[in-house]
Amino acid sequence: MYVPNGKSQMQHWDNHGLRQYRRFYTTLTVYYDTPPLLIEEFVKGLREIVLAHPDTRKDLYHIYFNNLFFL
């Protein structure tokens, strides 16, 4: 990537290589007819995976069920 010197001095640079943690965002799809109790258990299981993994941040993570999509 080429950036002119005049512009590089006026910019804020975020070096992703220096971060200890990386943000991960994904969307998982479940069938529309999946029972609500099973969806709750699925989300709970995902949270347990994050807590059990040695390289994940334990104090700040978000796992939510947002909505259903019609396929």
CHARMM-style PDB file with segment names, atoms N, HN, CA, C and O in Angstrom:
ATOM      1  N   MET     1       0.837  -1.153   0.000  1.00  0.00      PROA
ATOM      2  CA  MET     1       0.000   0.000   0.000  1.00  0.00      PROA
ATOM      3  C   MET     1       0.895   1.233   0.000  1.00  0.00      PROA
ATOM      4  O   MET     1       1.895   1.269   0.717  1.00  0.00      PROA
ATOM      5  N   TYR     2       0.557   2.219  -0.776  1.00  0.00      PROA
ATOM      6  HN  TYR     2      -0.256   2.189  -1.358  1.00  0.00      PROA
ATOM      7  CA  TYR     2       1.320   3.458  -0.868  1.00  0.00      PROA
ATOM      8  C   TYR     2       0.540   4.587  -0.215  1.00  0.00      PROA
ATOM      9  O   TYR     2      -0.608   4.839  -0.579  1.00  0.00      PROA
ATOM     10  N   VAL     3       1.151   5.268   0.746  1.00  0.00      PROA
ATOM     11  HN  VAL     3       2.084   5.063   1.042  1.00  0.00      PROA
ATOM     12  CA  VAL     3       0.541   6.412   1.416  1.00  0.00      PROA
ATOM     13  C   VAL     3       1.548   7.549   1.380  1.00  0.00      PROA
ATOM     14  O   VAL     3       2.679   7.381   1.836  1.00  0.00      PROA
ATOM     15  N   PRO     4       1.161   8.708   0.845  1.00  0.00      PROA
ATOM     16  CA  PRO     4       2.090   9.847   0.814  1.00  0.00      PROA
ATOM     17  C   PRO     4       2.498  10.275   2.222  1.00  0.00      PROA
ATOM     18  O   PRO     4       1.701  10.180   3.155  1.00  0.00      PROA
ATOM     19  N   ASN     5       3.742  10.749   2.379  1.00  0.00      PROA
ATOM     20  HN  ASN     5       4.389  10.826   1.621  1.00  0.00      PROA
ATOM     21  CA  ASN     5       4.249  11.155   3.687  1.00  0.00      PROA
ATOM     22  C   ASN     5       3.382  12.222   4.338  1.00  0.00      PROA
ATOM     23  O   ASN     5       3.151  12.173   5.546  1.00  0.00      PROA
ATOM     24  N   GLY     6       2.903  13.171   3.569  1.00  0.00      PROA
ATOM     25  HN  GLY     6       3.090  13.211   2.588  1.00  0.00      PROA
ATOM     26  CA  GLY     6       2.080  14.242   4.125  1.00  0.00      PROA
ATOM     27  C   GLY     6       0.804  13.718   4.755  1.00  0.00      PROA
ATOM     28  O   GLY     6       0.357  14.244   5.774  1.00  0.00      PROA
ATOM     29  N   LYS     7       0.215  12.695   4.168  1.00  0.00      PROA
ATOM     30  HN  LYS     7       0.578  12.268   3.340  1.00  0.00      PROA
ATOM     31  CA  LYS     7      -1.010  12.124   4.731  1.00  0.00      PROA
ATOM     32  C   LYS     7      -0.717  11.188   5.892  1.00  0.00      PROA
ATOM     33  O   LYS     7      -1.519  11.091   6.820  1.00  0.00      PROA
ATOM     34  N   SER     8       0.411  10.503   5.859  1.00  0.00      PROA
ATOM     35  HN  SER     8       1.063  10.582   5.105  1.00  0.00      PROA
ATOM     36  CA  SER     8       0.707   9.541   6.920  1.00  0.00      PROA
ATOM     37  C   SER     8       0.968  10.228   8.252  1.00  0.00      PROA
ATOM     38  O   SER     8       0.704   9.647   9.304  1.00  0.00      PROA
ATOM     39  N   GLN     9       1.478  11.444   8.226  1.00  0.00      PROA
ATOM     40  HN  GLN     9       1.692  11.916   7.371  1.00  0.00      PROA
ATOM     41  CA  GLN     9       1.734  12.167   9.469  1.00  0.00      PROA
ATOM     42  C   GLN     9       0.454  12.669  10.116  1.00  0.00      PROA
ATOM     43  O   GLN     9       0.422  12.898  11.325  1.00  0.00      PROA
ATOM     44  N   MET    10      -0.596  12.843   9.333  1.00  0.00      PROA
ATOM     45  HN  MET    10      -0.571  12.657   8.351  1.00  0.00      PROA
ATOM     46  CA  MET    10      -1.847  13.389   9.853  1.00  0.00      PROA
ATOM     47  C   MET    10      -2.838  12.283  10.234  1.00  0.00      PROA
ATOM     48  O   MET    10      -3.930  12.588  10.714  1.00  0.00      PROA
ATOM     49  N   GLN    11      -2.492  11.038  10.038  1.00  0.00      PROA
ATOM     50  HN  GLN    11      -1.605  10.790   9.648  1.00  0.00      PROA
ATOM     51  CA  GLN    11      -3.394   9.928  10.286  1.00  0.00      PROA
ATOM     52  C   GLN    11      -3.071   9.216  11.593  1.00  0.00      PROA
ATOM     53  O   GLN    11      -1.938   9.236  12.074  1.00  0.00      PROA
ATOM     54  N   HSD    12      -4.091   8.592  12.147  1.00  0.00      PROA
ATOM     55  HN  HSD    12      -5.012   8.576  11.757  1.00  0.00      PROA
ATOM     56  CA  HSD    12      -3.904   7.704  13.297  1.00  0.00      PROA
ATOM     57  C   HSD    12      -3.788   6.295  12.745  1.00  0.00      PROA
ATOM     58  O   HSD    12      -4.680   5.846  12.025  1.00  0.00      PROA
ATOM     59  N   TRP    13      -2.714   5.587  13.064  1.00  0.00      PROA
ATOM     60  HN  TRP    13      -1.990   5.952  13.649  1.00  0.00      PROA
ATOM     61  CA  TRP    13      -2.484   4.243  12.560  1.00  0.00      PROA
ATOM     62  C   TRP    13      -2.751   3.238  13.665  1.00  0.00      PROA
ATOM     63  O   TRP    13      -2.267   3.387  14.787  1.00  0.00      PROA
ATOM     64  N   ASP    14      -3.519   2.224  13.342  1.00  0.00      PROA
ATOM     65  HN  ASP    14      -3.913   2.102  12.431  1.00  0.00      PROA
ATOM     66  CA  ASP    14      -3.846   1.158  14.285  1.00  0.00      PROA
ATOM     67  C   ASP    14      -3.115  -0.098  13.834  1.00  0.00      PROA
ATOM     68  O   ASP    14      -3.492  -0.712  12.836  1.00  0.00      PROA
ATOM     69  N   ASN    15      -2.074  -0.482  14.562  1.00  0.00      PROA
ATOM     70  HN  ASN    15      -1.767   0.017  15.373  1.00  0.00      PROA
ATOM     71  CA  ASN    15      -1.275  -1.646  14.211  1.00  0.00      PROA
ATOM     72  C   ASN    15      -1.929  -2.886  14.810  1.00  0.00      PROA
ATOM     73  O   ASN    15      -1.822  -3.132  16.011  1.00  0.00      PROA
ATOM     74  N   HSD    16      -2.606  -3.662  13.971  1.00  0.00      PROA
ATOM     75  HN  HSD    16      -2.693  -3.462  12.995  1.00  0.00      PROA
ATOM     76  CA  HSD    16      -3.303  -4.855  14.454  1.00  0.00      PROA
ATOM     77  C   HSD    16      -2.340  -5.933  14.940  1.00  0.00      PROA
ATOM     78  O   HSD    16      -2.739  -6.824  15.689  1.00  0.00      PROA
ATOM     79  N   GLY    17      -1.107  -5.862  14.533  1.00  0.00      PROA
ATOM     80  HN  GLY    17      -0.783  -5.138  13.924  1.00  0.00      PROA
ATOM     81  CA  GLY    17      -0.127  -6.843  14.985  1.00  0.00      PROA
ATOM     82  C   GLY    17       0.234  -6.686  16.448  1.00  0.00      PROA
ATOM     83  O   GLY    17       0.741  -7.626  17.060  1.00  0.00      PROA
ATOM     84  N   LEU    18      -0.017  -5.516  17.025  1.00  0.00      PROA
ATOM     85  HN  LEU    18      -0.428  -4.753  16.528  1.00  0.00      PROA
ATOM     86  CA  LEU    18       0.317  -5.272  18.423  1.00  0.00      PROA
ATOM     87  C   LEU    18      -0.802  -5.658  19.384  1.00  0.00      PROA
ATOM     88  O   LEU    18      -0.603  -5.621  20.598  1.00  0.00      PROA
ATOM     89  N   ARG    19      -1.955  -6.020  18.879  1.00  0.00      PROA
ATOM     90  HN  ARG    19      -2.117  -6.049  17.893  1.00  0.00      PROA
ATOM     91  CA  ARG    19      -3.082  -6.347  19.744  1.00  0.00      PROA
ATOM     92  C   ARG    19      -2.891  -7.717  20.401  1.00  0.00      PROA
ATOM     93  O   ARG    19      -2.414  -8.668  19.783  1.00  0.00      PROA
ATOM     94  N   GLN    20      -3.275  -7.778  21.652  1.00  0.00      PROA
ATOM     95  HN  GLN    20      -3.662  -7.005  22.155  1.00  0.00      PROA
ATOM     96  CA  GLN    20      -3.226  -9.060  22.349  1.00  0.00      PROA
ATOM     97  C   GLN    20      -4.429  -9.922  21.974  1.00  0.00      PROA
ATOM     98  O   GLN    20      -4.318 -11.145  21.880  1.00  0.00      PROA
ATOM     99  N   TYR    21      -5.575  -9.283  21.762  1.00  0.00      PROA
ATOM    100  HN  TYR    21      -5.665  -8.290  21.839  1.00  0.00      PROA
ATOM    101  CA  TYR    21      -6.800  -9.986  21.391  1.00  0.00      PROA
ATOM    102  C   TYR    21      -7.322  -9.431  20.076  1.00  0.00      PROA
ATOM    103  O   TYR    21      -7.113  -8.259  19.760  1.00  0.00      PROA
ATOM    104  N   ARG    22      -7.991 -10.263  19.323  1.00  0.00      PROA
ATOM    105  HN  ARG    22      -8.160 -11.215  19.579  1.00  0.00      PROA
ATOM    106  CA  ARG    22      -8.602  -9.841  18.067  1.00  0.00      PROA
ATOM    107  C   ARG    22     -10.110 -10.021  18.180  1.00  0.00      PROA
ATOM    108  O   ARG    22     -10.591 -10.983  18.779  1.00  0.00      PROA
ATOM    109  N   ARG    23     -10.835  -9.093  17.604  1.00  0.00      PROA
ATOM    110  HN  ARG    23     -10.444  -8.312  17.117  1.00  0.00      PROA
ATOM    111  CA  ARG    23     -12.292  -9.164  17.619  1.00  0.00      PROA
ATOM    112  C   ARG    23     -12.743 -10.116  16.512  1.00  0.00      PROA
ATOM    113  O   ARG    23     -12.251 -10.054  15.385  1.00  0.00      PROA
ATOM    114  N   PHE    24     -13.660 -10.974  16.842  1.00  0.00      PROA
ATOM    115  HN  PHE    24     -14.059 -11.024  17.758  1.00  0.00      PROA
ATOM    116  CA  PHE    24     -14.200 -11.942  15.894  1.00  0.00      PROA
ATOM    117  C   PHE    24     -15.698 -11.770  15.844  1.00  0.00      PROA
ATOM    118  O   PHE    24     -16.364 -11.817  16.878  1.00  0.00      PROA
ATOM    119  N   TYR    25     -16.236 -11.573  14.662  1.00  0.00      PROA
ATOM    120  HN  TYR    25     -15.695 -11.535  13.822  1.00  0.00      PROA
ATOM    121  CA  TYR    25     -17.674 -11.396  14.495  1.00  0.00      PROA
ATOM    122  C   TYR    25     -18.154 -12.399  13.467  1.00  0.00      PROA
ATOM    123  O   TYR    25     -17.581 -12.508  12.383  1.00  0.00      PROA
ATOM    124  N   THR    26     -19.194 -13.123  13.799  1.00  0.00      PROA
ATOM    125  HN  THR    26     -19.660 -13.034  14.679  1.00  0.00      PROA
ATOM    126  CA  THR    26     -19.743 -14.084  12.852  1.00  0.00      PROA
ATOM    127  C   THR    26     -21.246 -14.204  13.059  1.00  0.00      PROA
ATOM    128  O   THR    26     -21.785 -13.832  14.102  1.00  0.00      PROA
ATOM    129  N   THR    27     -21.891 -14.724  12.056  1.00  0.00      PROA
ATOM    130  HN  THR    27     -21.454 -15.027  11.209  1.00  0.00      PROA
ATOM    131  CA  THR    27     -23.322 -14.995  12.128  1.00  0.00      PROA
ATOM    132  C   THR    27     -23.526 -16.481  11.908  1.00  0.00      PROA
ATOM    133  O   THR    27     -23.063 -17.042  10.915  1.00  0.00      PROA
ATOM    134  N   LEU    28     -24.215 -17.106  12.829  1.00  0.00      PROA
ATOM    135  HN  LEU    28     -24.591 -16.650  13.636  1.00  0.00      PROA
ATOM    136  CA  LEU    28     -24.554 -18.523  12.704  1.00  0.00      PROA
ATOM    137  C   LEU    28     -26.045 -18.634  12.426  1.00  0.00      PROA
ATOM    138  O   LEU    28     -26.842 -17.866  12.964  1.00  0.00      PROA
ATOM    139  N   THR    29     -26.413 -19.573  11.600  1.00  0.00      PROA
ATOM    140  HN  THR    29     -25.766 -20.197  11.163  1.00  0.00      PROA
ATOM    141  CA  THR    29     -27.806 -19.731  11.204  1.00  0.00      PROA
ATOM    142  C   THR    29     -28.391 -21.003  11.827  1.00  0.00      PROA
ATOM    143  O   THR    29     -27.772 -22.066  11.805  1.00  0.00      PROA
ATOM    144  N   VAL    30     -29.583 -20.867  12.375  1.00  0.00      PROA
ATOM    145  HN  VAL    30     -30.086 -20.003  12.393  1.00  0.00      PROA
ATOM    146  CA  VAL    30     -30.333 -22.025  12.858  1.00  0.00      PROA
ATOM    147  C   VAL    30     -31.656 -22.052  12.109  1.00  0.00      PROA
ATOM    148  O   VAL    30     -32.122 -21.027  11.611  1.00  0.00      PROA
ATOM    149  N   TYR    31     -32.253 -23.229  12.034  1.00  0.00      PROA
ATOM    150  HN  TYR    31     -31.875 -24.062  12.438  1.00  0.00      PROA
ATOM    151  CA  TYR    31     -33.528 -23.354  11.347  1.00  0.00      PROA
ATOM    152  C   TYR    31     -34.622 -22.613  12.104  1.00  0.00      PROA
ATOM    153  O   TYR    31     -34.593 -22.517  13.331  1.00  0.00      PROA
ATOM    154  N   TYR    32     -35.588 -22.091  11.351  1.00  0.00      PROA
ATOM    155  HN  TYR    32     -35.611 -22.170  10.354  1.00  0.00      PROA
ATOM    156  CA  TYR    32     -36.668 -21.304  11.933  1.00  0.00      PROA
ATOM    157  C   TYR    32     -37.503 -22.125  12.913  1.00  0.00      PROA
ATOM    158  O   TYR    32     -38.037 -21.576  13.876  1.00  0.00      PROA
ATOM    159  N   ASP    33     -37.621 -23.408  12.685  1.00  0.00      PROA
ATOM    160  HN  ASP    33     -37.187 -23.854  11.902  1.00  0.00      PROA
ATOM    161  CA  ASP    33     -38.454 -24.241  13.552  1.00  0.00      PROA
ATOM    162  C   ASP    33     -37.685 -24.808  14.756  1.00  0.00      PROA
ATOM    163  O   ASP    33     -38.183 -25.701  15.441  1.00  0.00      PROA
ATOM    164  N   THR    34     -36.478 -24.295  15.013  1.00  0.00      PROA
ATOM    165  HN  THR    34     -36.073 -23.569  14.456  1.00  0.00      PROA
ATOM    166  CA  THR    34     -35.706 -24.745  16.173  1.00  0.00      PROA
ATOM    167  C   THR    34     -36.401 -24.275  17.455  1.00  0.00      PROA
ATOM    168  O   THR    34     -36.736 -23.095  17.568  1.00  0.00      PROA
ATOM    169  N   PRO    35     -36.621 -25.153  18.404  1.00  0.00      PROA
ATOM    170  CA  PRO    35     -37.303 -24.758  19.647  1.00  0.00      PROA
ATOM    171  C   PRO    35     -36.489 -23.715  20.425  1.00  0.00      PROA
ATOM    172  O   PRO    35     -35.261 -23.786  20.460  1.00  0.00      PROA
ATOM    173  N   PRO    36     -37.170 -22.753  21.045  1.00  0.00      PROA
ATOM    174  CA  PRO    36     -36.475 -21.698  21.800  1.00  0.00      PROA
ATOM    175  C   PRO    36     -35.544 -22.241  22.885  1.00  0.00      PROA
ATOM    176  O   PRO    36     -34.472 -21.680  23.110  1.00  0.00      PROA
ATOM    177  N   LEU    37     -35.931 -23.305  23.549  1.00  0.00      PROA
ATOM    178  HN  LEU    37     -36.802 -23.761  23.366  1.00  0.00      PROA
ATOM    179  CA  LEU    37     -35.090 -23.883  24.598  1.00  0.00      PROA
ATOM    180  C   LEU    37     -33.771 -24.389  24.021  1.00  0.00      PROA
ATOM    181  O   LEU    37     -32.719 -24.239  24.641  1.00  0.00      PROA
ATOM    182  N   LEU    38     -33.829 -24.986  22.839  1.00  0.00      PROA
ATOM    183  HN  LEU    38     -34.684 -25.108  22.334  1.00  0.00      PROA
ATOM    184  CA  LEU    38     -32.614 -25.484  22.188  1.00  0.00      PROA
ATOM    185  C   LEU    38     -31.701 -24.320  21.763  1.00  0.00      PROA
ATOM    186  O   LEU    38     -30.478 -24.427  21.847  1.00  0.00      PROA
ATOM    187  N   ILE    39     -32.295 -23.222  21.311  1.00  0.00      PROA
ATOM    188  HN  ILE    39     -33.289 -23.135  21.243  1.00  0.00      PROA
ATOM    189  CA  ILE    39     -31.500 -22.036  20.945  1.00  0.00      PROA
ATOM    190  C   ILE    39     -30.804 -21.474  22.180  1.00  0.00      PROA
ATOM    191  O   ILE    39     -29.631 -21.106  22.116  1.00  0.00      PROA
ATOM    192  N   GLU    40     -31.515 -21.404  23.301  1.00  0.00      PROA
ATOM    193  HN  GLU    40     -32.468 -21.702  23.354  1.00  0.00      PROA
ATOM    194  CA  GLU    40     -30.916 -20.915  24.548  1.00  0.00      PROA
ATOM    195  C   GLU    40     -29.742 -21.791  24.977  1.00  0.00      PROA
ATOM    196  O   GLU    40     -28.709 -21.278  25.406  1.00  0.00      PROA
ATOM    197  N   GLU    41     -29.897 -23.096  24.864  1.00  0.00      PROA
ATOM    198  HN  GLU    41     -30.737 -23.512  24.515  1.00  0.00      PROA
ATOM    199  CA  GLU    41     -28.819 -24.012  25.226  1.00  0.00      PROA
ATOM    200  C   GLU    41     -27.625 -23.872  24.276  1.00  0.00      PROA
ATOM    201  O   GLU    41     -26.474 -23.991  24.696  1.00  0.00      PROA
ATOM    202  N   PHE    42     -27.907 -23.620  23.006  1.00  0.00      PROA
ATOM    203  HN  PHE    42     -28.842 -23.523  22.665  1.00  0.00      PROA
ATOM    204  CA  PHE    42     -26.845 -23.423  22.028  1.00  0.00      PROA
ATOM    205  C   PHE    42     -26.015 -22.185  22.376  1.00  0.00      PROA
ATOM    206  O   PHE    42     -24.785 -22.239  22.371  1.00  0.00      PROA
ATOM    207  N   VAL    43     -26.680 -21.084  22.674  1.00  0.00      PROA
ATOM    208  HN  VAL    43     -27.679 -21.041  22.678  1.00  0.00      PROA
ATOM    209  CA  VAL    43     -25.976 -19.847  23.042  1.00  0.00      PROA
ATOM    210  C   VAL    43     -25.196 -20.058  24.338  1.00  0.00      PROA
ATOM    211  O   VAL    43     -24.057 -19.606  24.455  1.00  0.00      PROA
ATOM    212  N   LYS    44     -25.788 -20.730  25.295  1.00  0.00      PROA
ATOM    213  HN  LYS    44     -26.713 -21.097  25.200  1.00  0.00      PROA
ATOM    214  CA  LYS    44     -25.102 -21.038  26.550  1.00  0.00      PROA
ATOM    215  C   LYS    44     -23.850 -21.879  26.290  1.00  0.00      PROA
ATOM    216  O   LYS    44     -22.804 -21.641  26.894  1.00  0.00      PROA
ATOM    217  N   GLY    45     -23.956 -22.856  25.396  1.00  0.00      PROA
ATOM    218  HN  GLY    45     -24.806 -23.049  24.905  1.00  0.00      PROA
ATOM    219  CA  GLY    45     -22.810 -23.684  25.044  1.00  0.00      PROA
ATOM    220  C   GLY    45     -21.692 -22.882  24.393  1.00  0.00      PROA
ATOM    221  O   GLY    45     -20.516 -23.122  24.667  1.00  0.00      PROA
ATOM    222  N   LEU    46     -22.047 -21.938  23.537  1.00  0.00      PROA
ATOM    223  HN  LEU    46     -23.002 -21.743  23.315  1.00  0.00      PROA
ATOM    224  CA  LEU    46     -21.027 -21.077  22.926  1.00  0.00      PROA
ATOM    225  C   LEU    46     -20.291 -20.246  23.976  1.00  0.00      PROA
ATOM    226  O   LEU    46     -19.072 -20.085  23.911  1.00  0.00      PROA
ATOM    227  N   ARG    47     -21.038 -19.728  24.935  1.00  0.00      PROA
ATOM    228  HN  ARG    47     -22.028 -19.859  24.987  1.00  0.00      PROA
ATOM    229  CA  ARG    47     -20.404 -18.953  26.020  1.00  0.00      PROA
ATOM    230  C   ARG    47     -19.452 -19.827  26.836  1.00  0.00      PROA
ATOM    231  O   ARG    47     -18.377 -19.378  27.233  1.00  0.00      PROA
ATOM    232  N   GLU    48     -19.847 -21.066  27.083  1.00  0.00      PROA
ATOM    233  HN  GLU    48     -20.720 -21.432  26.761  1.00  0.00      PROA
ATOM    234  CA  GLU    48     -18.981 -21.983  27.833  1.00  0.00      PROA
ATOM    235  C   GLU    48     -17.704 -22.302  27.064  1.00  0.00      PROA
ATOM    236  O   GLU    48     -16.642 -22.465  27.665  1.00  0.00      PROA
ATOM    237  N   ILE    49     -17.800 -22.391  25.746  1.00  0.00      PROA
ATOM    238  HN  ILE    49     -18.662 -22.259  25.258  1.00  0.00      PROA
ATOM    239  CA  ILE    49     -16.618 -22.629  24.924  1.00  0.00      PROA
ATOM    240  C   ILE    49     -15.637 -21.474  25.054  1.00  0.00      PROA
ATOM    241  O   ILE    49     -14.432 -21.688  25.186  1.00  0.00      PROA
ATOM    242  N   VAL    50     -16.152 -20.251  25.016  1.00  0.00      PROA
ATOM    243  HN  VAL    50     -17.131 -20.077  24.909  1.00  0.00      PROA
ATOM    244  CA  VAL    50     -15.284 -19.068  25.159  1.00  0.00      PROA
ATOM    245  C   VAL    50     -14.608 -19.076  26.523  1.00  0.00      PROA
ATOM    246  O   VAL    50     -13.408 -18.821  26.623  1.00  0.00      PROA
ATOM    247  N   LEU    51     -15.358 -19.363  27.557  1.00  0.00      PROA
ATOM    248  HN  LEU    51     -16.333 -19.570  27.476  1.00  0.00      PROA
ATOM    249  CA  LEU    51     -14.786 -19.365  28.905  1.00  0.00      PROA
ATOM    250  C   LEU    51     -13.764 -20.481  29.103  1.00  0.00      PROA
ATOM    251  O   LEU    51     -12.810 -20.320  29.864  1.00  0.00      PROA
ATOM    252  N   ALA    52     -13.954 -21.600  28.430  1.00  0.00      PROA
ATOM    253  HN  ALA    52     -14.729 -21.731  27.812  1.00  0.00      PROA
ATOM    254  CA  ALA    52     -13.050 -22.735  28.609  1.00  0.00      PROA
ATOM    255  C   ALA    52     -11.771 -22.621  27.780  1.00  0.00      PROA
ATOM    256  O   ALA    52     -10.763 -23.247  28.110  1.00  0.00      PROA
ATOM    257  N   HSD    53     -11.802 -21.840  26.724  1.00  0.00      PROA
ATOM    258  HN  HSD    53     -12.621 -21.331  26.455  1.00  0.00      PROA
ATOM    259  CA  HSD    53     -10.632 -21.750  25.845  1.00  0.00      PROA
ATOM    260  C   HSD    53      -9.546 -20.898  26.508  1.00  0.00      PROA
ATOM    261  O   HSD    53      -9.848 -19.819  27.018  1.00  0.00      PROA
ATOM    262  N   PRO    54      -8.291 -21.354  26.514  1.00  0.00      PROA
ATOM    263  CA  PRO    54      -7.235 -20.626  27.224  1.00  0.00      PROA
ATOM    264  C   PRO    54      -6.822 -19.305  26.576  1.00  0.00      PROA
ATOM    265  O   PRO    54      -6.222 -18.466  27.247  1.00  0.00      PROA
ATOM    266  N   ASP    55      -7.122 -19.096  25.302  1.00  0.00      PROA
ATOM    267  HN  ASP    55      -7.610 -19.778  24.756  1.00  0.00      PROA
ATOM    268  CA  ASP    55      -6.660 -17.883  24.623  1.00  0.00      PROA
ATOM    269  C   ASP    55      -7.745 -16.851  24.359  1.00  0.00      PROA
ATOM    270  O   ASP    55      -7.543 -15.946  23.550  1.00  0.00      PROA
ATOM    271  N   THR    56      -8.881 -16.963  25.016  1.00  0.00      PROA
ATOM    272  HN  THR    56      -9.045 -17.699  25.674  1.00  0.00      PROA
ATOM    273  CA  THR    56      -9.936 -15.969  24.821  1.00  0.00      PROA
ATOM    274  C   THR    56     -10.016 -15.045  26.022  1.00  0.00      PROA
ATOM    275  O   THR    56      -9.668 -15.405  27.146  1.00  0.00      PROA
ATOM    276  N   ARG    57     -10.485 -13.852  25.740  1.00  0.00      PROA
ATOM    277  HN  ARG    57     -10.769 -13.560  24.827  1.00  0.00      PROA
ATOM    278  CA  ARG    57     -10.631 -12.846  26.791  1.00  0.00      PROA
ATOM    279  C   ARG    57     -11.884 -13.164  27.608  1.00  0.00      PROA
ATOM    280  O   ARG    57     -12.972 -13.318  27.054  1.00  0.00      PROA
ATOM    281  N   LYS    58     -11.725 -13.260  28.899  1.00  0.00      PROA
ATOM    282  HN  LYS    58     -10.841 -13.135  29.349  1.00  0.00      PROA
ATOM    283  CA  LYS    58     -12.831 -13.678  29.769  1.00  0.00      PROA
ATOM    284  C   LYS    58     -13.645 -12.509  30.320  1.00  0.00      PROA
ATOM    285  O   LYS    58     -14.782 -12.696  30.751  1.00  0.00      PROA
ATOM    286  N   ASP    59     -13.077 -11.316  30.310  1.00  0.00      PROA
ATOM    287  HN  ASP    59     -12.153 -11.164  29.960  1.00  0.00      PROA
ATOM    288  CA  ASP    59     -13.756 -10.183  30.929  1.00  0.00      PROA
ATOM    289  C   ASP    59     -14.611  -9.379  29.951  1.00  0.00      PROA
ATOM    290  O   ASP    59     -15.417  -8.555  30.384  1.00  0.00      PROA
ATOM    291  N   LEU    60     -14.457  -9.598  28.648  1.00  0.00      PROA
ATOM    292  HN  LEU    60     -13.803 -10.267  28.297  1.00  0.00      PROA
ATOM    293  CA  LEU    60     -15.213  -8.799  27.690  1.00  0.00      PROA
ATOM    294  C   LEU    60     -15.467  -9.617  26.427  1.00  0.00      PROA
ATOM    295  O   LEU    60     -14.620  -9.683  25.536  1.00  0.00      PROA
ATOM    296  N   TYR    61     -16.627 -10.229  26.361  1.00  0.00      PROA
ATOM    297  HN  TYR    61     -17.315 -10.175  27.084  1.00  0.00      PROA
ATOM    298  CA  TYR    61     -17.043 -10.943  25.161  1.00  0.00      PROA
ATOM    299  C   TYR    61     -18.567 -10.872  25.082  1.00  0.00      PROA
ATOM    300  O   TYR    61     -19.248 -10.743  26.099  1.00  0.00      PROA
ATOM    301  N   HSD    62     -19.082 -10.955  23.881  1.00  0.00      PROA
ATOM    302  HN  HSD    62     -18.530 -11.060  23.054  1.00  0.00      PROA
ATOM    303  CA  HSD    62     -20.526 -10.857  23.674  1.00  0.00      PROA
ATOM    304  C   HSD    62     -20.975 -11.999  22.777  1.00  0.00      PROA
ATOM    305  O   HSD    62     -20.473 -12.163  21.665  1.00  0.00      PROA
ATOM    306  N   ILE    63     -21.909 -12.774  23.260  1.00  0.00      PROA
ATOM    307  HN  ILE    63     -22.317 -12.640  24.163  1.00  0.00      PROA
ATOM    308  CA  ILE    63     -22.541 -13.817  22.462  1.00  0.00      PROA
ATOM    309  C   ILE    63     -24.041 -13.666  22.682  1.00  0.00      PROA
ATOM    310  O   ILE    63     -24.539 -13.821  23.797  1.00  0.00      PROA
ATOM    311  N   TYR    64     -24.752 -13.358  21.597  1.00  0.00      PROA
ATOM    312  HN  TYR    64     -24.348 -13.232  20.692  1.00  0.00      PROA
ATOM    313  CA  TYR    64     -26.186 -13.105  21.683  1.00  0.00      PROA
ATOM    314  C   TYR    64     -26.921 -13.823  20.578  1.00  0.00      PROA
ATOM    315  O   TYR    64     -26.359 -14.136  19.529  1.00  0.00      PROA
ATOM    316  N   PHE    65     -28.190 -14.077  20.834  1.00  0.00      PROA
ATOM    317  HN  PHE    65     -28.647 -13.822  21.687  1.00  0.00      PROA
ATOM    318  CA  PHE    65     -29.116 -14.514  19.796  1.00  0.00      PROA
ATOM    319  C   PHE    65     -29.879 -13.275  19.381  1.00  0.00      PROA
ATOM    320  O   PHE    65     -30.610 -12.697  20.186  1.00  0.00      PROA
ATOM    321  N   ASN    66     -29.716 -12.855  18.121  1.00  0.00      PROA
ATOM    322  HN  ASN    66     -29.122 -13.325  17.467  1.00  0.00      PROA
ATOM    323  CA  ASN    66     -30.321 -11.606  17.674  1.00  0.00      PROA
ATOM    324  C   ASN    66     -31.672 -11.772  16.984  1.00  0.00      PROA
ATOM    325  O   ASN    66     -32.644 -11.119  17.364  1.00  0.00      PROA
ATOM    326  N   ASN    67     -31.742 -12.636  15.977  1.00  0.00      PROA
ATOM    327  HN  ASN    67     -30.952 -13.166  15.668  1.00  0.00      PROA
ATOM    328  CA  ASN    67     -33.001 -12.769  15.231  1.00  0.00      PROA
ATOM    329  C   ASN    67     -32.990 -14.027  14.384  1.00  0.00      PROA
ATOM    330  O   ASN    67     -31.984 -14.730  14.292  1.00  0.00      PROA
ATOM    331  N   LEU    68     -34.121 -14.292  13.774  1.00  0.00      PROA
ATOM    332  HN  LEU    68     -34.939 -13.720  13.849  1.00  0.00      PROA
ATOM    333  CA  LEU    68     -34.261 -15.428  12.866  1.00  0.00      PROA
ATOM    334  C   LEU    68     -34.387 -14.899  11.437  1.00  0.00      PROA
ATOM    335  O   LEU    68     -35.002 -13.860  11.197  1.00  0.00      PROA
ATOM    336  N   PHE    69     -33.796 -15.626  10.502  1.00  0.00      PROA
ATOM    337  HN  PHE    69     -33.296 -16.470  10.697  1.00  0.00      PROA
ATOM    338  CA  PHE    69     -33.914 -15.275   9.090  1.00  0.00      PROA
ATOM    339  C   PHE    69     -34.741 -16.355   8.397  1.00  0.00      PROA
ATOM    340  O   PHE    69     -34.633 -17.538   8.720  1.00  0.00      PROA
ATOM    341  N   PHE    70     -35.534 -15.952   7.480  1.00  0.00      PROA
ATOM    342  HN  PHE    70     -35.622 -14.991   7.217  1.00  0.00      PROA
ATOM    343  CA  PHE    70     -36.294 -16.907   6.676  1.00  0.00      PROA
ATOM    344  C   PHE    70     -35.417 -17.298   5.496  1.00  0.00      PROA
ATOM    345  O   PHE    70     -34.915 -16.440   4.769  1.00  0.00      PROA
ATOM    346  N   LEU    71     -35.238 -18.602   5.314  1.00  0.00      PROA
ATOM    347  HN  LEU    71     -35.645 -19.299   5.905  1.00  0.00      PROA
ATOM    348  CA  LEU    71     -34.433 -19.085   4.177  1.00  0.00      PROA
ATOM    349  C   LEU    71     -35.321 -19.704   3.148  1.00  0.00      PROA
ATOM    350  OT1 LEU    71     -34.838 -20.171   2.116  1.00  0.00      PROA
TER     351      LEU     71
END
